[in-house]
Amino acid sequence: MAELNPMEDFQRDISYRLLKQDDGTAKLTALLKDKFHDVVAEVVVDVATLKIVSAKADFHRSPTPDCGNVSARMQGLVGFTIGKGLQRKLAEVLGGGGGCGNMRNLLLGLLPLALNLNAAAGIATEQEMMDAIHDKLIGTCAGYRSPRNKS
């Protein structure tokens, strides 16, 4: 068998964490690790309004030293309210030659978790939470189809 190049045998691990804080905010953390990257993105969101309070990225390993320059662009997310227009905002802030496609993709998976937290506010059990999230997310994806659109 021929020796494989680094992209012919490649694994990328991404993980997300949301942790509600005592001050009414939630810290959303995303980790991206692969052969070339070890990146941590951290976004703090006001739970009541879903407004981004702070955003940063730490590049512990990256293909080039310039990749870490995207950290400064994360400040462009501060003040944005998570919801409609998220993809457009991420493209605006993190797109182009000075941006980072990996960071955009990472945040597209992370930031909607704040919507779930907001939908589950005041709920004690996991089943109640799943029911509430279902009701609030109807029509947003295949898992939450509206009753009249079951096909």
C-alpha positions as CSV (number, residue, x, y, z in Angstrom):
1,M,0.0,0.0,0.0
2,A,1.3,3.5,-0.9
3,E,2.1,5.9,1.9
4,L,-0.7,8.4,2.3
5,N,-0.2,12.1,2.4
6,P,-1.5,14.1,5.5
7,M,-4.8,14.9,3.8
8,E,-5.4,11.3,2.7
9,D,-5.5,10.1,6.3
10,F,-6.9,13.1,8.2
11,Q,-9.0,13.5,11.3
12,R,-10.6,16.7,12.7
13,D,-12.2,16.9,16.1
14,I,-14.6,19.6,17.0
15,S,-16.3,20.0,20.3
16,Y,-18.7,22.6,21.7
17,R,-19.6,23.6,25.3
18,L,-22.2,25.9,26.7
19,L,-22.0,26.9,30.4
20,K,-24.5,29.3,31.9
21,Q,-22.8,31.8,34.3
22,D,-24.2,33.3,37.5
23,D,-24.0,36.8,36.0
24,G,-26.7,36.1,33.4
25,T,-24.3,35.3,30.6
26,A,-23.4,32.0,29.0
27,K,-19.9,31.1,27.9
28,L,-19.8,29.2,24.6
29,T,-16.6,27.4,23.8
30,A,-15.6,25.6,20.6
31,L,-12.4,23.5,20.2
32,L,-11.0,22.5,16.8
33,K,-8.1,20.0,16.7
34,D,-6.4,18.3,13.8
35,K,-2.9,17.7,12.5
36,F,-2.6,21.4,11.7
37,H,-4.9,23.2,14.2
38,D,-5.4,23.5,17.9
39,V,-7.9,26.4,18.2
40,V,-10.2,27.6,21.0
41,A,-13.0,30.0,20.3
42,E,-14.8,31.6,23.3
43,V,-18.0,33.7,23.0
44,V,-19.8,35.1,25.9
45,V,-23.5,35.9,25.4
46,D,-26.1,37.7,27.5
47,V,-28.7,34.9,28.0
48,A,-31.8,37.2,28.1
49,T,-31.0,39.1,24.9
50,L,-28.7,36.7,23.1
51,K,-26.3,39.6,22.5
52,I,-22.6,38.8,22.2
53,V,-20.8,40.4,25.0
54,S,-17.2,39.2,24.1
55,A,-15.6,37.0,21.6
56,K,-12.0,35.7,21.2
57,A,-10.0,33.0,19.6
58,D,-6.7,31.4,20.7
59,F,-4.6,29.7,18.0
60,H,-2.3,27.3,19.9
61,R,-1.3,25.6,16.6
62,S,-2.1,26.6,13.1
63,P,-0.7,26.1,9.6
64,T,0.9,29.6,9.6
65,P,1.7,32.2,12.2
66,D,-0.7,34.6,10.4
67,C,-3.7,32.4,11.2
68,G,-3.8,33.9,14.7
69,N,-4.5,37.3,13.2
70,V,-8.1,36.4,12.9
71,S,-8.4,36.7,16.7
72,A,-8.6,40.5,16.4
73,R,-11.5,40.2,14.0
74,M,-13.6,38.3,16.5
75,Q,-14.3,41.7,18.2
76,G,-16.5,42.5,15.2
77,L,-19.0,40.0,16.7
78,V,-19.4,41.9,19.9
79,G,-22.9,43.6,20.1
80,F,-24.5,41.2,17.5
81,T,-27.6,39.4,18.6
82,I,-27.6,35.7,17.8
83,G,-30.5,34.9,15.4
84,K,-31.4,36.0,11.9
85,G,-28.5,37.1,9.9
86,L,-25.9,35.0,11.8
87,Q,-24.4,33.5,8.6
88,R,-24.2,36.9,7.0
89,K,-22.5,38.5,10.1
90,L,-19.9,35.7,10.3
91,A,-19.1,36.1,6.6
92,E,-18.8,39.9,7.1
93,V,-16.5,39.6,10.1
94,L,-14.5,36.4,9.3
95,G,-14.6,36.3,5.5
96,G,-12.1,37.3,2.9
97,G,-8.4,37.2,2.9
98,G,-8.0,38.4,6.5
99,G,-10.7,36.0,7.8
100,C,-10.8,32.3,8.5
101,G,-13.2,29.7,7.0
102,N,-12.5,27.3,9.8
103,M,-13.5,29.9,12.4
104,R,-16.7,30.7,10.5
105,N,-17.6,27.0,10.4
106,L,-16.8,26.6,14.0
107,L,-19.0,29.5,15.1
108,L,-21.8,28.4,12.9
109,G,-22.0,25.2,14.9
110,L,-21.4,26.9,18.3
111,L,-23.5,30.1,18.4
112,P,-27.0,28.5,17.8
113,L,-26.5,26.7,21.1
114,A,-27.4,30.0,22.7
115,L,-30.8,29.8,21.0
116,N,-31.4,26.4,22.6
117,L,-30.4,27.8,26.0
118,N,-32.8,30.7,25.6
119,A,-35.6,28.3,24.5
120,A,-35.0,26.1,27.6
121,A,-35.0,28.9,30.1
122,G,-36.8,28.2,33.4
123,I,-37.2,24.5,32.6
124,A,-36.2,21.9,35.2
125,T,-36.3,18.4,33.5
126,E,-34.7,17.2,30.3
127,Q,-38.1,16.1,28.8
128,E,-39.7,19.5,29.5
129,M,-36.7,21.1,27.9
130,M,-36.9,18.9,24.8
131,D,-40.6,19.7,24.5
132,A,-40.1,23.5,24.8
133,I,-37.2,23.4,22.3
134,H,-39.4,21.5,19.9
135,D,-42.2,24.0,20.2
136,K,-39.8,27.0,19.6
137,L,-37.9,25.4,16.8
138,I,-40.8,24.1,14.7
139,G,-40.1,24.8,11.0
140,T,-36.3,25.3,11.4
141,C,-35.1,21.9,10.3
142,A,-36.2,18.3,9.6
143,G,-36.3,17.4,13.3
144,Y,-38.7,20.1,14.1
145,R,-41.3,20.0,11.2
146,S,-44.6,21.8,11.5
147,P,-47.6,19.5,11.9
148,R,-48.9,20.5,8.5
149,N,-45.5,19.7,6.9
150,K,-44.7,16.2,8.0
151,S,-43.5,14.9,4.7
